[in-house]
Amino acid sequence: MTRLHRFLTGALAAPLAALLVVAASQSCANTKQGPVGGPKDTIPPVIVGINPEPPMLKFPVQKGKIYLTFNEYVQLKNQYQEIVLSPPSKKRPVAKIKKKSVVVSFDDTLRADQTYSISFGNSISDVNEGNPFNGYVIDFSTGESIDSLILSGTVMDYATLLPLKGVYVALYKNPTDSCVVKDLADAATRSDDWGYFCFRGLKDVPYTIYAWEDKNNNQLYDRGGELAGFCDSTITPSIAAKKGMPQIAMMNMKDTLACLSRPSQTDIYLFKEKLSNQYIESSGRISERECYIKFRAENPQIDTFRIKGIYDDRIIRQFDPKGDSLTFWINDPKATQDTLLLRINYMKTDSTGTLKPYGETIKLVKPFDKSKIKDTGKQDPSKSGLTNDYLSNLGKTGRNDRNDPYKNNEKGEKSLDKPDKGKTPEQRKDLLKMDVKVDGKTVENMGIEITFPAPLVKTDFDSITFTTSTPRKIVSDVRFHVERDSANILHYILKADDPYKVGNDYKIKIPQALFRDVNGFTNDSLVKTFNLPTDDKLSSITLEISGTKGNRYIVELVTEKRDRVYLKYDVSQDGELRFPYLNAGVYSFRITQDINRNGKLDVGDIIKKIPPEKARLLKLPDGKTIINLKEQTDLTQSVDLTKLFE
């Protein structure tokens, strides 16, 4: 490497000097013209000298320094996050700028006869344009030889399966149960923009791999606050580093094809552990009849739950899907007190980390109604001329008789003038704002979704009118049934019992006051129309599922970034899954192994080495997980779930 730098420096010296002379002469001659900008510099800095020269053997165990000299001035950014020494030391190496050089000092005593690697990540860039000098790594040894084995892999989110950047990855030779929270690793590195990592300078011994975010840069895992993961089994490195290998090459992170083509020996899926310390983190009152309690950890053990003056059967409760937030509503038509007293007895973590019975009384204060300030002009009701009866009725009917154009005017005459056309009619205060979603592309599988802001105390789904109209305008009823979501009492799904037909128009009509919630609010009438897509450019994908063996899986068609679900199936037996009406585009299939059949992806435990439930991307025969679907294409793909989750 040093000979190459010297050759480049010598070979370029004469032409560079000539160019400088020409540039200087042109600058002096053209005194009347302002500076002319050239193309933007996009070339990263180039190393022109390294001291000590590679291979760095017998490196001093104390007060050693490494000098990297560049062809231009450079700068350092986020060195304590980006620069990683492997094996790590308690005192981190310190990098400083000295002219055109980066000087790395080691204040801690290094191990004798030990191979080290120091990775600079994205810490170095040029001063003028900020062009990054990415992924540079130096190997050196305090002994007489350098260990040459490497180990590569990829870290990703266990749910989205997207790569995770900047994750701290650690190797342990003889791990204990709590090594990640108290011991420095035997080797360490960080993942790059693509979640890829590669350890260098390893020995031919078994290693256990852990990975975590390391948000506070202490090189240890902080339980509950960081994403973390591990490899189920130990791995013994067997590949020796050689010049030109993509695993150890400096990569352009914008070169997608090159970055994704690098060999990866293992995948690590990161998740956030369940918090173990249990206590009430916060509580509050959202409205007159809606309150919440936020617990520190999931699935709290609640013994008793009582609100003073409210019968227990008048309280409707629901935990969120994660299981750490409890929302509850008071199903009582009477006005509630301004301050509710909630007495809750539950299992709380004490100072020794043990769950013990504990009781708390929580005050839940009704939120202040700002609308009344506006209506009264911030005046006392008796001074504003607004009676208590008026104020109590305001918010129930949403109508003010004094301003109602259809009521008698001051002279006792009835006004027949309608409200100004330019003004939007004021929405009534007791309106139940339901959300009805239907998509012709997914209605056959997902149904028609109806979501309410509060639990219902009156329902009459049978009075919903669901009709279909043929191209000849022949109208008929559609038989249907309604299911309430078992995980969300506010969410209902209306599904047709009759098959949908392409070319027909469909209409769903919900009459006014069909539903009433715990607040006494009722819905407005609503009409939704839809039909199945008829565009002949649309495509479809059919999955032939096998290998279920009685287990439950969740199959989702998602975007390339896994941030949107197009269509979802719950599967417990072999068969065909059809995903119709798809536009040309890029898709992936995410398949989740729902072992405990709770409809969600459960996390694991780092210390006990309990892995999370598995989610995997479907791989095509060419090994890719991305489906580039063309127009007018009907794709069929076989999926063996047994092999996918091996």
Buried (B, 14 or more C-beta within 10 A) or exposed (E): EEEEBEEEBEEEEEEEEEEEEEEEEEEEEEEEEEEEEEEEEEEBBEBBBBEBEEEBBEBEBEEBBBEBBBBBEBBBEEBEBBBBBBBBBEEBBBBEBEEBBBBBEBEBBBEEEBBBBBBBBBBBBBEEEEBBBBBBBBBBBBBEEBBBBBBBBBBBBBBBBEBBBBBBBBBBEEBEEEBBBEBBBBBBBBBBBBBBBBBBBBBEEBBBBBBBBBEEEEBBBBBBBBBBBBBEEBBEBEBEBEEEBBBBEEBEBEEEEEBBEBEBBBBBBBBBBBBBEBBBEEBEBBBBBBBBBBBBBBEBEBEEBBBEEBEEEBBBEBBBEEBBBBBBBBBBEEEBBEEBBBEBBBBBBEEEEEBEEBEBEBEBEBEEBEEBEEBBEEEEBEEBEBEEEBBEBBBEEEBBEEEEEEEEEEEEEEEEEEEEEEEEEEEBBBEBEBEBEBBBBBBBBBBBBBBBBBBBBEBEBEEBEBBBBEEEEEEEEBEBEBEBEEEEBBBBBBBBEEEBEEEBBBBBBBBEEBBBBBBEBBBBEBEBEBBBBEEEEBBBBBBEBBBBEEBBBBBBBBEBEBEEBBBBBEBEEBEEBBBBBBBEBEBBBBBBBBEEEEBBBBBBBBBEBEBBBBBBBBEEEEEEBEBEBEEEBEBEBEBEBEEBBE
